[in-house]
Amino acid sequence: MGHTLTLDVPEDVYQALIQQAEQTGQPPESVAVQLLVTATQQRGDDPLEQFIGAFRSHAADWADQHDTYLGKAAQSSMDPATSKGQPDA
C-alpha cells in the first residue's frame, strides 16, 4: 500500500530533480521516490550500525575528523621510527 507525501523542497533541489527526470524520461515524482528508496535502504543496511556507541573514544570530534585520525595512525604504523616490533636502524 502506498502513501501520499507532500514535500516543500528548495528551488535548487527541485531543479535538480526536474533535470534528472528529464534525463531519465520519468516524472519527477518517480525520480523522487527512487531517491528516497535508495536513501532509506542504504541507511537500513549499515553492517556497522550494531557497533555504534559500543566503543569508548577519548576524541570528541572523531566522527568529524576520522580521516585525519586514521591517516595519522596509518602514517605512524609505516614510520620505522615509531613502528612497534621493528628493529632500530
Rosetta constraint file for C-alpha pairs under 8 A:
AtomPair CA 9 CA 13 HARMONIC 6.28 0.50
AtomPair CA 9 CA 14 HARMONIC 6.25 0.50
AtomPair CA 10 CA 14 HARMONIC 6.30 0.50
AtomPair CA 11 CA 15 HARMONIC 6.10 0.50
AtomPair CA 12 CA 16 HARMONIC 6.20 0.50
AtomPair CA 13 CA 17 HARMONIC 6.18 0.50
AtomPair CA 14 CA 18 HARMONIC 6.16 0.50
AtomPair CA 15 CA 19 HARMONIC 6.08 0.50
AtomPair CA 16 CA 20 HARMONIC 6.20 0.50
AtomPair CA 17 CA 21 HARMONIC 6.09 0.50
AtomPair CA 17 CA 28 HARMONIC 6.14 0.50
AtomPair CA 17 CA 31 HARMONIC 7.12 0.50
AtomPair CA 17 CA 32 HARMONIC 7.12 0.50
AtomPair CA 18 CA 22 HARMONIC 6.15 0.50
AtomPair CA 18 CA 28 HARMONIC 5.78 0.50
AtomPair CA 19 CA 23 HARMONIC 6.25 0.50
AtomPair CA 20 CA 24 HARMONIC 6.20 0.50
AtomPair CA 20 CA 28 HARMONIC 7.82 0.50
AtomPair CA 20 CA 31 HARMONIC 7.38 0.50
AtomPair CA 21 CA 25 HARMONIC 5.75 0.50
AtomPair CA 21 CA 26 HARMONIC 5.06 0.50
AtomPair CA 21 CA 27 HARMONIC 5.68 0.50
AtomPair CA 21 CA 28 HARMONIC 5.12 0.50
AtomPair CA 21 CA 31 HARMONIC 6.11 0.50
AtomPair CA 22 CA 26 HARMONIC 6.67 0.50
AtomPair CA 22 CA 27 HARMONIC 7.75 0.50
AtomPair CA 26 CA 30 HARMONIC 6.38 0.50
AtomPair CA 26 CA 31 HARMONIC 6.74 0.50
AtomPair CA 27 CA 31 HARMONIC 6.65 0.50
AtomPair CA 28 CA 32 HARMONIC 6.12 0.50
AtomPair CA 29 CA 33 HARMONIC 6.20 0.50
AtomPair CA 30 CA 34 HARMONIC 6.21 0.50
AtomPair CA 31 CA 35 HARMONIC 6.22 0.50
AtomPair CA 32 CA 36 HARMONIC 6.19 0.50
AtomPair CA 33 CA 37 HARMONIC 6.09 0.50
AtomPair CA 34 CA 38 HARMONIC 6.17 0.50
AtomPair CA 35 CA 39 HARMONIC 6.13 0.50
AtomPair CA 36 CA 40 HARMONIC 6.10 0.50
AtomPair CA 37 CA 41 HARMONIC 6.06 0.50
AtomPair CA 38 CA 42 HARMONIC 6.16 0.50
AtomPair CA 39 CA 43 HARMONIC 6.31 0.50
AtomPair CA 40 CA 44 HARMONIC 6.09 0.50
AtomPair CA 41 CA 45 HARMONIC 6.06 0.50
AtomPair CA 42 CA 46 HARMONIC 6.70 0.50
AtomPair CA 48 CA 52 HARMONIC 7.05 0.50
AtomPair CA 50 CA 54 HARMONIC 7.96 0.50
AtomPair CA 51 CA 55 HARMONIC 7.50 0.50
AtomPair CA 57 CA 62 HARMONIC 7.73 0.50
AtomPair CA 61 CA 65 HARMONIC 5.97 0.50
AtomPair CA 62 CA 66 HARMONIC 5.12 0.50
AtomPair CA 62 CA 69 HARMONIC 7.57 0.50
AtomPair CA 65 CA 69 HARMONIC 6.41 0.50
AtomPair CA 66 CA 70 HARMONIC 5.95 0.50
AtomPair CA 67 CA 71 HARMONIC 5.91 0.50
AtomPair CA 68 CA 72 HARMONIC 6.19 0.50
AtomPair CA 69 CA 73 HARMONIC 6.19 0.50
AtomPair CA 70 CA 74 HARMONIC 6.09 0.50
AtomPair CA 71 CA 75 HARMONIC 6.02 0.50
AtomPair CA 72 CA 76 HARMONIC 6.09 0.50
AtomPair CA 73 CA 77 HARMONIC 6.16 0.50
AtomPair CA 74 CA 78 HARMONIC 6.43 0.50
AtomPair CA 75 CA 79 HARMONIC 6.29 0.50
AtomPair CA 76 CA 82 HARMONIC 6.13 0.50
AtomPair CA 76 CA 83 HARMONIC 6.62 0.50
AtomPair CA 77 CA 82 HARMONIC 6.97 0.50
AtomPair CA 77 CA 83 HARMONIC 5.18 0.50
AtomPair CA 77 CA 84 HARMONIC 7.86 0.50
AtomPair CA 78 CA 83 HARMONIC 6.52 0.50
AtomPair CA 79 CA 83 HARMONIC 5.78 0.50
AtomPair CA 80 CA 86 HARMONIC 6.69 0.50
AtomPair CA 80 CA 88 HARMONIC 7.75 0.50
AtomPair CA 81 CA 88 HARMONIC 7.09 0.50
